[in-house]
Amino acid sequence: MRVRKAVVVGAGIGGLTTAIGLRQAGIDVTVYERRTEPGRLLTGGGFMLWHNVFVALRRLALDERVEKVGSRIDFHEFRSDRGRRLARWAIAPESARIGAPAVALRRSALNALLLQEAGDAVVMGARFTGFEQDADGVTVRLADGTRDRADVLIGADGIRSAVRGSLRRGHDMAPRYAGYTAWQAIAELPGEDVVPTGTFFNLWGRGGLRFLYCRLNEREVYWDAITSDRVSASFDMFRKDKRAVLGEAYRDWPQPVPRILAATGDEAILPIDICDRPPDREPAWGYGRVVLVGDAAHPMTLNLSQGAGQAIEDGVVLSGLLAGEDDVAAAVAGYERLRRPRVDAMVRGAYRIGELGKLRGALACRTRDAFMWAFFGTFAKKGTYRLMMDVGHRPLER
C-alpha cells in the first residue's frame, strides 16, 4: 500500500525539504516543530550551497528560487594567516559545466523559502515525545497528549534528535566532538574593496585558528571564526565579550579579518561546538516505518560545506522513494542503501579536513600550507568535485 500520510518531526532544512517533496507527490504531510513561532526558525548565520544541492532542488522546482535569495560564488580561495594564497578554485566554469551554481546565502533566507513552500503542513509548538509502530502504521505522540497516525515517521529534529532517541530506545552513542568551535555571525560591512562579491575566502592559521568569510549581498558579510579547544580555553569570557576575545585572537591576521570582527556586534556572534557521528559506529538510520534525515541521521563537520546540502539530498531521495514504493519499509531501507556510502564519505572527508585546522606548531603549519599550495588547486579540487557531484541516485536524476 502506498504512503498516504506522513509525519515529519522538525521544521529545519531536511524536514521541510522532505515534506515539500512528499506534498508534491500528493501525500498528506504534517510537520511538527517544537519551537512556538516561525520567527524562531529564521535564525542563524550563512552558509554555502554547492552545485549538487541545486541538482537536488531542481527535482522540487526550487533551484531558481533558492538561487535568487543568495549570491553566486565564482571563486573559492584558500589563504594562510599571513595573506599568502595557497589555492584558488575557479567555480564559475564548474557551474557552467554542471549546469548548476554554487551560492552563499543566509540560513534564514533558505528556511523562510522552505517554510513558505511547506505552507500549512507545519504545526508550531508541538513537541514529540514518542511513537509506536506496527504492521499497518505508526502512531506519533506529542507532549500535549495528541496522537497522530501515519504511514511513516520521519525524524528531522537535529543532532540531539528526540525521534532518534526514541528509535534507539533511549540508548545511543553520543555525537563525537571534533575539538573546535565555530563562532558564526553576519556583519554589516558594505564595500567591494573590503570583501568582493563572488569569492569564498578560507583562511588557515597557526595555533589552531581558521577564518572563513564571503559577501552575502551589498551590505552583509558572513563569517566563521574556527578556534581549537586550546585556543578557546585561553579566552577570558568572565571579563570580555565574544567580539573582544576573537579580536585579540585574530589581531595579527591580514585585513579584512580584524575589520570584519570590529564591524560585528557581540550579540550577533553565535559559538557552536562542532560535532559529527563517525560512520564506523553509526547504526542504521531507520527501522520499519521510522527513518531519520539530516543531522538526526548523520551530522558532519562544516569543512565541506555539505551539512545542509546532504539534508536536502536526503529529503529529495527519501520523498521520491516513499512516493514510488508500495512498501514503506522497503523505501526506508532503499533510502539508506542509496545514501549511506555517499554521506559516510562526506563525514569522513570533512572530519579529516578539520584535523588540519587544529595544527598548532610552526613546522606543522608550514608543512600543511605547503601541502595545500602543492595539491589543493589540483588533486584536492578534483577529489572534492568527484565526491560532491557523484549524485547518480535515481530519485535525483528523474
Secondary structure by P-SEA (a helix, b strand, c coil): ccccbbbbccccaaaaaaaaaaaaabbbbbbbbcccccccccbbbbbbbcaaaaaaaaaaccaaaaaaabbbbcbbbbbcccccccccccaaaaaaaacbbbbcccaaaaaaaaaaaaccccccccccccccccccbbbbbcccbbbbbccbbbbccccccaaaaaaaccccccccccccccccccccccccccccccbbbbbbbccbbbbbbbbccccbbbbbbbbcaaaaaacccccccaaaaaaaaacccccaaaaaaaacccccbbbbbbbbbbccccccccccccccccccccccccccccaaaaaaaaaaaaaaaaaccccaaaaaaaaaaacaaaaaaaaaaaaaaaaaaacccaaaaaaaaaaaaaccccaaaaaaaaaaaccccccccc
